[in-house]
Amino acid sequence: MKVLVILSCLFFNLNSYSYSIFTLKPLDWSQVKTVDVFIAGFGHEMGLQFLSSAITRAKVHDERYPESRAQIILWAKEWNKSRDTAVLRNRGMRILYANSRKLKNKYIFDYLNQLPSISSLHIVSHSAAFAGNAIQKSTSRLGPENFPWKELSSKFTPDSYVYLHGCNTGFIVAPAISTLLGRPVFGSLTSTDFQEIFANGNWYHNNAGVGQFPSGMTRLGSSGELYNESLSCQKGFCHRMMANRHPYRGYWGRYEVGLPYYRPFCNYGSSVNQDCRVGIAQAIFTTPTISSRSWEDKVLDHMCPRMADAATFDNCVAVLKGQAGSRVFIGKYLGCSLKGCDFKLVKGRNRNGKVITNFVGRDEGVQQMIRDFNFFLSLR
């Protein structure tokens, strides 16, 4: 089969490259027509949470789609070939290739360019608002200006999308990549952090001491109702990376504006076409969601923050449904369309005297969230 030959040649030629390639299960490559690609960046101080978030997303895709659609994960070098391989084998992954060199943009492009077609691309890593995702330490970022996105545009299927997990990917990078690819691209408009599944069956950010999950409550050891089968959280099947409910505060600046969810951009064409709508719907549909019973449940889980106090989520739901409620985002709500967001850049200095660039702008209020909520509902 042609597809099998292409994939076999691809993997054979990668033995000098700089990352691990693996799948969640054995695949019949002769049946593969399109691929969901997940790129997990190096963890460093984050441990293996980027890897776990990619595995969790890949498993959701595996259950949503038939055998003709494969899920492949590229993992940047964490330690070395031997140790990285052991991590994957302990998690039951099917390793296609592993080595000890660093993952570079050229290798990512060469790999993607040889796939039969791409149904989705997920990048789970550190990120910065201007430069884009950092896949490997001390290598070029995977941004709009230093990666040949346009040359890959023909590889993406009509219902495909790109999802940029990581901090501040939606201000500049996501709209720019959307233009180059002609596809919907999701990006964050504040800092992002990891969530895990806790004993009450809900997702919470996993930082202790800041009111992010109920006091004394423990994380689940298995995936609960997330999949059709129960899988081990220690093996990476219970993580997701979600936006925070406040503007970004950190190394790159103190931003005034933002939104508490990943937002899609279709920054191409003259109007919102059907391909854009379908791609956005596919992305929300495959977000890891516990006990979702309806499309509205998925949209609410995608948009609404979860904290130790259940009233945080409940208040967000009330606001989005027009049932009053109080403020959802602890900061100025950024105004956005599918083409991009309305902000200004202001120079400043941080406490160490470093020159920084802050994102500021008018507070659009909760109406921005309500507009997005109604748009997402219309995609069902």
ZAVEXZA-310321 format. One record per atom (N, C-alpha, C, CB): x, y, z; residue in one letter. Coordinates in steps of 0.2 Angstrom, whole numbers, plus 5000, padded with zeros to 4 digits. Glycine has a CB too. Example, Ala and Ser with C-alpha at 12.3 -4.5 7.8 and 13.67 -1.06 7.14 Angstrom:
2
506649725039A/506249785039A/506649845039A/505749785045A/506449895035S/506849955036S/506450005039S/507049975029S/
***
This chain:
380
500449945000M/500050005000M/500450065000M/499550005006M/500250114996K/500650174996K/500750215002K/500350224991K/500250215007V/500350255013V/500850215018V/499650255017V/500850145017L/501250105021L/502050115019L/501150035021L/502150125013V/502750135010V/503050205012V/502750125003V/502650255012I/502850315014I/503050325021I/502250365013I/502550295026L/502750295033L/503350255034L/502150265037L/503450195031S/503950155033S/504650185031S/503950085029S/504650215025C/505250255023C/505350315028C/505150285016C/504850345030L/504950405034L/505250385041L/504250435036L/505050325044F/505350305050F/506050275049F/504850255053F/506150245044F/506850215042F/507350275042F/506750175036F/507150335039N/507650385038N/507750435044N/507350425032N/507350415050L/507450455055L/507950435061L/506750465058L/508350385059N/508750355064N/509250405067N/509050295062N/509350455063S/509950505065S/509550565068S/510350525060S/508950575069Y/508550635071Y/508550635079Y/507850635068Y/508250685081S/508350705088S/507750705093S/508650775088S/507350655092Y/506750645097Y/506450575097Y/506250695094Y/505950565101S/505650505101S/504950505097S/505450475108S/504850455093I/504150455090I/503850395092I/504250455082I/503150395094F/502850335097F/502150345096F/503050325104F/501750285096T/501050285096T/500750255102T/500750245090T/500150255104L/499850235110L/499750155109L/499150265111L/499650135103K/499550065102K/499750035095K/498750055102K/499749975093P/500049955087P/499549975082P/500049875087P/499749995076L/499350025070L/499449985064L/499450095069L/498949975060D/498949945054D/499050005049D/498349905052D/499750015047W/499850075043W/499550075036W/500650085043W/499450015034S/499050005027S/498450045027S/499049935025S/498150045033Q/497450075034Q/497450155035Q/497050045039Q/498050175037V/498050245039V/498050295033V/498750255043V/497550345034K/497450395028K/497650465031K/496750395026K/497550475037T/497750545040T/497950535047T/497150585040T/498350585050V/498650575056V/498550635060V/499450575055V/498350625067D/498350675072D/499050675075D/497850665078D/499450735075V/500050745077V/500150785083V/500550775071V/500450755088F/500550785095F/501350795096F/500250745101F/501550855097I/502250875099I/502250895106I/502450935094I/502650855110A/502750875117A/503450895118A/502650805121A/503450965121G/504150995122G/504450965128G/503951065123G/505050985129F/505450965134F/505150995141F/506250985134F/505150955146G/504850975152G/505251015157G/504650915156G/505851005158H/506351035162H/505951045169H/506451115160H/505851105172E/505551105178E/504851085179E/505551175181E/504551065173M/503851045173M/503750965173M/503451065166M/504350935173G/504350865174G/504050835167G/503950835179G/503650785167L/503350755161L/502650775160L/503350675162L/502450835162Q/501750855161Q/501550875154Q/501650915166Q/502050905150F/501950915143F/501850845140F/502550945140F/502250795141L/502150725138L/501450705140L/502750685140L/501250705147S/500650675149S/500050715145S/500550685156S/500050775145S/499550815142S/499450795134S/499650885142S/500050775131A/499950755124A/499650685124A/500650755121A/499850645128I/499650575128I/498850575130I/499950535134I/498650615134T/497950615136T/497550635130T/497850665142T/497750695126R/497450715120R/497450665115R/497750775118R/497950625114A/498050575109A/497550515110A/498750555109A/497450505117K/497050445118K/496250465117K/497050425126K/496050525118V/495450555117V/495250545109V/495350625119V/495750565105H/495750565098H/495650485096H/496350595095H/496050445099D/496050375097D/495350345098D/496550335102D/494950365103E/494350345105E/493750375100E/494150345112E/493950435098R/493450475094R/493450455087R/493550545095R/493950425084Y/494050415077Y/494250345075Y/494550465074Y/494050325069P/494150255067P/494950245065P/493750245061P/495050175064E/495750155063E/496050185057E/495750085061E/495750225052S/496050255047S/496350315049S/495550265041S/496250335055R/496550405058R/497050385063R/496050455060R/497650395062A/498150375067A/498350435072A/498750345064A/498650415078Q/498850475082Q/499650455084Q/498450475089Q/500050505082I/500750495083I/501050555087I/501150495076I/501450535092I/501750585096I/502450595095I/501550565104I/502650655094L/503450675094L/503650705101L/503550725088L/504050675104W/504250695111W/505050725110W/504250645116W/505150785112A/505750815112A/506250785117A/505750895114A/506850785116K/507350745121K/507250775128K/508050755118K/507150735132E/507150755139E/507850745143E/506550715143E/508050685142W/508750665146W/509150635140W/508650615151W/509050575138N/509450535133N/509050485130N/510150515136N/509350455125K/508950395122K/508750345127K/509350365116K/509250315131S/509050265135S/508550275140S/509650235139S/508550335144R/508150355149R/507450375146R/508350415153R/507450405140D/506750425137D/506450365135D/506950475131D/506750315132T/506450255129T/506150215135T/506950215126T/506550215141A/506250185147A/505650215149A/506750185152A/505550275149V/504950315151V/504350295147V/505050395151V/504450285140L/503950275136L/503750195136L/504150285129L/504250155137R/504050085138R/503650065144R/504750045138R/503850105150N/503550095156N/502750115156N/503850135162N/502650165151R/501950185150R/501550145144R/501950255148R/501950095142G/501550045137G/501550075130G/500950035139G/501950125128M/501950155122M/502250115116M/502250225122M/502050125110R/502450085105R/502950135101R/501850065099R/503550115103I/504050165101I/504250145093I/504750155105I/504250205089L/504450195082L/505150215081L/504050235078L/505450265085Y/506150285084Y/506250325091Y/506250325078Y/506950315093A/507150365098A/507850365098A/506950325105A/508150425100N/508850445099N/509050495104N/509050465092N/509650525104S/509850565109S/509950635107S/510450545112S/509850655101R/509950725099R/509350765100R/510150725091R/509450835099K/508850875101K/508450885095K/509150945102K/507750895096L/507250905091L/507350975089L/506550895094L/507450985082K/507451055079K/506851065074K/508151055075K/506751125072N/506251135068N/506251105061N/506151215066N/506851095058K/506951065052K/506750985052K/507751065050K/506850955058Y/506650885058Y/505850885059Y/506950855064Y/505550925062I/504850925063I/504550935056I/504650985068I/504850985052F/504550995045F/504650935041F/504851055042F/505250905041D/505350845037D/504850795038D/506050825038D/504750785045Y/504250735047Y/503550745044Y/504250725054Y/503350805046L/502650825044L/502550825037L/502450895047L/503050845033N/502950845026N/502950775022N/503550885023N/503150725026Q/503050655023Q/502450615025Q/503750625025Q/502050645029L/501450615031L/500950615026L/501150645038L/500450565025P/499950565020P/499550625020P/499550505020P/499250645026S/498950705027S/498850715035S/498150705024S/498650775037I/498650795044I/497950815046I/499150845046I/497650785051S/496950805053S/496950855059S/496550745055S/497550845063S/497550895068S/498350895070S/497150885074S/498550955072L/499250965075L/499151005082L/499651005070L/499450965087H/499450995094H/500151005096H/499050945098H/500351065098I/500951085101I/500851095109I/501351145097I/501151055113V/501151065120V/501751075123V/500850995123V/501951135125S/502551155127S/502551225130S/503051155121S/503151255132H/503251315134H/503151365128H/503951335137H/502951425129S/502851475124S/502851545126S/502151465121S/502951585121A/503051665123A/502651695117A/503751685123A/502351755119A/501851785115A/502151805108A/501551845118A/502751825107F/503051845101F/503351795097F/503451905102F/503751745101A/504151705097A/503851635096A/504751685101A/503351615100G/503051545099G/503251495103G/503151525092G/503051435102N/503251375106N/503951355106N/502751315104N/504151345112A/504851315113A/504851245114A/505251345119A/505051205109I/505051135109I/505651105112I/504951105102I/506251125111Q/506851095114Q/507251155117Q/507151055109Q/507551145122K/507951195125K/508551215120K/508251175132K/508651275119S/509251305115S/509151295108S/509851275118S/508551285106T/508451275098T/507851335096T/508151205096T/507751345090S/507351395088S/506651375090S/507351405080S/506251435091R/505551425093R/505151405087R/505251485097R/504551375088L/504151355083L/503651405082L/503751285084L/503851465079G/503351525078G/503251535071G/503751585081G/502851585069P/502651595062P/503151615058P/502051645062P/503751645060E/504251675056E/504851625055E/504451735059E/504951575059N/505551525058N/505351455057N/505951535064N/504751445054F/504551375052F/504151385046F/504051345058F/504251345041P/503851345034P/503151325034P/504251315029P/502751355038W/502051335038W/501751335031W/501651385043W/501851385027K/501451385021K/501551325017K/501651445017K/502251295017E/502351235013E/502051175015E/503151225013E/501751175021L/501351125024L/500651125023L/501551115031L/500351185020S/499651195020S/499251145016S/499551265017S/499551115011S/499251065007S/499150995011S/499551045000S/499550985016K/499550925020K/498950925025K/500150915024K/498650975026F/498050975031F/497350965028F/498051045035F/497050925031T/496350905028T/495850965029T/496050845032T/495350965025P/494851025025P/494551035032P/494351015020P/494450975036D/494150985043D/494750995048D/493750925044D/495351005047S/495851005051S/495951065055S/496550995048S/496351065060Y/496451125065Y/497151115068Y/495951135070Y/497451175071V/498051175075V/497851195082V/498551215071V/498151165087Y/498051185094Y/498751205097Y/497651135098Y/498851265099L/499451285102L/499351295110L/499651355099L/499551235113H/499451235120H/500151275123H/499451165123H/500051315128G/500651355131G/500351425132G/501251345126G/500851465135C/500651525137C/500651575132C/501151555143C/500051615131N/500051675127N/500151665119N/500551725129N/499951605117T/499951585110T/499451615105T/499951515109T/498951655108G/498451675104G/498451755102G/497751665108G/498951785106F/498951865104F/499251875097F/499451895109F/499751845095I/500151855089I/500251795085I/500751885090I/500451735088V/500651675085V/500051645081V/501051635089V/499551625085A/499051585082A/498651625076A/498451575087A/498551685076P/498251715070P/498751715064P/498051785072P/499351725066A/499851725060A/499951655057A/500551745063A/499951605061I/499951535058I/499351515054I/500151485064I/498751545057S/498151535053S/498151565046S/497551565057S/498451615046T/498551655039T/498951605034T/498851725040T/499551585037L/499951545033L/499751475031L/500651535037L/499351445035L/499051375034L/498351385031L/499051335040L/498051435032G/497351435030G/496851385033G/497251415022G/497051375040R/496651335044R/496551365051R/497051265045R/496051345055P/495951375061P/496451355066P/495251345064P/496651405070V/497251385075V/496951415082V/497851425073V/497051375087F/496851395094F/497451415097F/496551325097F/497351465101G/497851495105G/497651525112G/498251555102G/498051525117S/497951555123S/498051625124S/498351515129S/497651665128L/497751735129L/497851755136L/497051765127L/498251705139T/498551715146T/498951655147T/497951725152T/499251655154S/499651595155S/499251535156S/499951605162S/499551475155T/499251415155T/499551365160T/499251375148T/499151315163D/499451275168D/499151205167D/499351305175D/499351155171F/499151085170F/498551075175F/499651035171F/498051035172Q/497551005176Q/497550935177Q/496851035174Q/497350905182E/497250835183E/496550815186E/497850805188E/496450755185I/495750735188I/495750715195I/495550665184I/495350745199F/495350735206F/494750685208F/495250805210F/494750675215A/494350615218A/493550635216A/494450615225A/493350695216N/492650705214N/492450705207N/492450775217N/492950685203G/492850675196G/492950745192G/492150655195G/493150795195N/493250855191N/494050875190N/492950915195N/494150915185W/494750935183W/494950995188W/494850955176W/495550995190Y/495851055194Y/496551065192Y/495751055201Y/496751135192H/497451145192H/497851115198H/497651225191H/498451085197N/498751045202N/499251075207N/499050985199N/499151145208N/499551175212N/499251185219N/499751245210N/499651155224A/499351165231A/499451235234A/499751105235A/499051245239G/499151305243G/498851375240G/499851315244G/498551365234V/498251435231V/497551425229V/498651445225V/497151375232G/496451375231G/496251345225G/496151435232G/496651305221Q/496551285215Q/496151215215Q/497151275211Q/496151185220F/495751125221F/495551115228F/496151055219F/494951075230P/494751075236P/495251045241P/494151025237P/495251075247S/495751065252S/495750985254S/495651105258S/496250955254G/496250885256G/496050835251G/495850875262G/495850855245M/495650815240M/496250785236M/495150845236M/496250725235T/496750695231T/496650685224T/496950625234T/497150675220R/497050655213R/496850585212R/497750675209R/496550575207L/496350505205L/496950465203L/495750505200L/496950405204G/497550365201G/497350335195G/497650305206G/496750335192S/496550315186S/496050365183S/496150245186S/495950355176S/495650405172S/494850415173S/495750395165S/494550375177G/493850385179G/493450375173G/493750445182G/492950425171E/492550415166E/492750455159E/491850445168E/493450465159L/493650505154L/493650465147L/494450525155L/493850405148Y/493850355142Y/493350295143Y/494550325141Y/493350255138N/492950195138N/493250145143N/492850165131N/493850155144E/494250105149E/494550145154E/494650055145E/494750115160S/495150155165S/495850145164S/494950125172S/496250195164L/496950195162L/497350235168L/497050235155L/497950215169S/498350245174S/498550315173S/498950205175S/498450355178C/498650425178C/499350435178C/498350465184C/499750385182Q/500450385182Q/500750375175Q/500750335187Q/500350345171K/500650325164K/500450385159K/500350265162K/500150445162G/500050495158G/499450505154G/500550495152G/498850475157F/498250475154F/497750525157F/497950405153F/497950565162C/497450605166C/497650685166C/497450575173C/498050705161H/498250775161H/497950815155H/499050785161H/497850885157R/497750925151R/497950995153R/496950935150R/498151035148M/498451105149M/497951155147M/499051115145M/497751195152M/497151245151M/497351315154M/496551225156M/497051365151A/497151435153A/496951445160A/496751475148A/497351495163N/497151525169N/496651575169N/497751555173N/496351595175R/495751645175R/496051715176R/495251625180R/496651735175H/496951795176H/497451815171H/497251805183H/497551875170P/498051895164P/498751875166P/498051975164P/499151865161Y/499851835162Y/500251885166Y/500151835155Y/500551855171R/501051885176R/501651845176R/500751905183R/502251865173G/502851825173G/503451855170G/502651765170G/503851815168Y/504551835165Y/504451885160Y/504851775163Y/503951875155W/503851915149W/503551985150W/503551875144W/503151985156G/502852055157G/502252045162G/502552085151G/501852095163R/501252095167R/500652125162R/501352145173R/500352075159Y/499852095154Y/499252115158Y/499752035149Y/498852165154E/498252185158E/497652155155E/498152265156E/497652125149V/497052095146V/497152025144V/496952135139V/496651985143G/496651915142G/495951885142G/497151875147G/495951815141L/495351775142L/495451715145L/494951765134L/495051675148P/495151615152P/495051555148P/494751615158P/495151555142Y/495051495138Y/495451495131Y/494351475136Y/495651445128Y/495951445122Y/495451465117Y/496251375120Y/495651515112R/495251545107R/495451525100R/495151615109R/494951515096P/495151495089P/495151555085P/494651445086P/495651555080F/495751605075F/495651575068F/496351645076F/495251605063C/495251585056C/495451655052C/494551565054C/496051665052N/496351735050N/496551725042N/496951755054N/496051705038Y/496051695031Y/495451695028Y/496451625029Y/495351715022G/494751725018G/494351785020G/494351665019G/493851795017S/493451855019S/492851845024S/493151885012S/492651785025S/492151775030S/492251705033S/491451775026S/491851685038V/491951625042V/491651565037V/491551625049V/492051525034N/491851475030N/491651415034N/492351465024N/491451365030Q/491251295033Q/491851265036Q/490851255029Q/492351265032D/492951235035D/493251255042D/493551235030D/493151325042C/493351355049C/492951325054C/493351435048C/492251325053R/491751305058R/491851235060R/491051315056R/491951195055V/492051125056V/492751105060V/492051085050V/493251145058G/493951135062G/493851155069G/494451175059G/493551205071I/493451235078I/493051185082I/493051305078I/492451155079A/492051105082A/492451045083A/491451095078A/492851025079Q/493250965080Q/493750975086Q/493650945074Q/494051025086A/494451045092A/494151045099A/494851105091A/493551075099I/493251075106I/492951005107I/492651125105I/492750965102F/492450895103F/492950855106F/492250875096F/493650865104T/494150815107T/494550845113T/494650805101T/494250895116T/494550915122T/494350865128T/494250985124T/494850845131P/494750795137P/494250815142P/495350775140P/493650795142T/493050815146T/492750755150T/492550855142T/492650765156I/492350715161I/491650715160I/492650725168I/491350655159S/490650655160S/490250705156S/490350655167S/490450715150S/490050765145S/489450725142S/490550795140S/488850755143R/488250725141R/487950765135R/487750725146R/488250825133S/487950865128S/488550905125S/487350905130S/488350935119W/488850985116W/488951045120W/488651005109W/488451065124E/488451125128E/488951115134E/487751145131E/488951045137D/489351035142D/490051035140D/489250955144D/490251015134K/490951025131K/491151095131K/490950985125K/490651135128V/490851205127V/490951245134V/490351245123V/490551225139L/490651255145L/491251235149L/490051235150L/491451165148D/492051145151D/492651175147D/492151065150D/492651185141H/493151225137H/493251295139H/492951225130H/492751325141M/492751405143M/492851415150M/492151435140M/492551385154C/492451405161C/493051375166C/491751385164C/493351425170P/493851405175P/493551355180P/494151465178P/493951315183R/493751275189R/494251295194R/493851195187R/494051305200M/494451315206M/494151275212M/494451395208M/494451275218A/494251245224A/493551255225A/494651255230A/493351315225D/492651335226D/492251325220D/492651415228D/491751275220A/491351265215A/490951315212A/490851205216A/490851375216A/490451435213A/490851465208A/490351485219A/491551455207T/491851485201T/491651465195T/492651475202T/491551395194F/491251365188F/490551385187F/491451295188F/490151375192D/489451385192D/489351465190D/489151375199D/489651505193N/489651575191N/489751585183N/490051625195N/490251555181C/490451565174C/489851535169C/491051525172C/489551485171V/489051455168V/488451505168V/488751385170V/488251535173A/487751575174A/487851635169A/487651605181A/488451665169V/488651725165V/488551705158V/489351745167V/488751655156L/488751635149L/488051625146L/489151575147L/487651595151K/486951585149K/486451645150K/486651525153K/486751705152G/486351765153G/485951765159G/485951775147G/486151725164Q/485851725171Q/486151765176Q/485751645173Q/486351825175A/486751865179A/487451835181A/486351875186A/487651835187G/488251815189G/488751865190G/488551755185G/489351855193S/489851905193S/490451895189S/490151905201S/490951925190R/491551925185R/491851855185R/492051975187R/492051835179V/492351775177V/493051775177V/492051735171V/493351825173F/494051835172F/494251885176F/494151855164F/494851875180I/495051925185I/495551965182I/495451885191I/495352015178G/495752065174G/495252085168G/496352025171G/495552125163K/495152155158K/495052105153K/495552215155K/494452095150Y/494252045145Y/494452075138Y/493452035145Y/494852035135L/495152055128L/494652045123L/495752015127L/494552105119G/494052095113G/494452065107G/493852165111G/494052015104C/494351975099C/493851955094C/494651905102C/494051945088S/493651915082S/494051855080S/493551965076S/493751825075L/494151765072L/494751785068L/493651725067L/494851845067K/495451875063K/495951885068K/495251935059K/495851905074G/496351925079G/496051965085G/496951965076G/496451995089C/496252025095C/496452095095C/496451995102C/496052145099D/496152215099D/496552235105D/495452255099D/497252245104F/497652255110F/498152315108F/497952195113F/498552335113K/499052385111K/499652355115K/498952455114K/500252375112L/500852355116L/501252415119L/501352325110L/501352405125V/501652455129V/502352435132V/501152485135V/502852465132K/503552455135K/503552465142K/504052485131K/503852425146G/503952435153G/504552405155G/503352415157G/504652395162R/505252365165R/504952315170R/505752405167R/505252265171N/505052215177N/505452235183N/505152145175N/505452205188R/505752215195R/506452215194R/505452175200R/506752175189N/507452175189N/507752225184N/507652105186N/507352265181G/507552315176G/507552295169G/508252345178G/507352235168K/507352215161K/506752245157K/507252135161K/506852265151V/506352295147V/505852245145V/506652335141V/505252255145I/504752205144I/504152235140I/504452175150I/503752195136T/503252225132T/502552195135T/503252205125T/502152245137N/501452225140N/500952225135N/501352265146N/500452185135F/499852185131F/499252225135F/499552115129F/499052275133V/498552315136V/497952335131V/498852385139V/497452355134G/496852375130G/496252385133G/496752315125G/495652395130R/495052415133R/494752345136R/494552445127R/494352355141D/494052295144D/493352295140D/493952315152D/493252235137E/492652225133E/492152195138E/492852175127E/492352175144G/491852145148G/491652075146G/491152185148G/491152045150V/490951975149V/490551965142V/490551955155V/490452015139Q/490052015132Q/490551975127Q/489852075130Q/491151985128Q/491651945124Q/491551865125Q/492351965125Q/491551845131M/491451775132M/490751755130M/491551765140M/490251795131I/489551775129I/489551765121I/489051825131I/489851815118R/489851805110R/490151735108R/490151865107R/490751725111D/491051665110D/490651605111D/491751665113D/490351605117F/489951545119F/489451535114F/489651565126F/489051585112N/488551575107N/488751545101N/488151635107N/489351575099F/489651555092F/489851475093F/490251595091F/490151455098F/490351385099F/489751345099F/490751375106F/489151365103L/488551325103L/488251315096L/488051355107L/488351365092S/488051365085S/488451305081S/488151425082S/489051285083L/489451235079L/489251165080L/490151245081L/488751155084R/488551085086R/488351045080R/488051085091R/
***
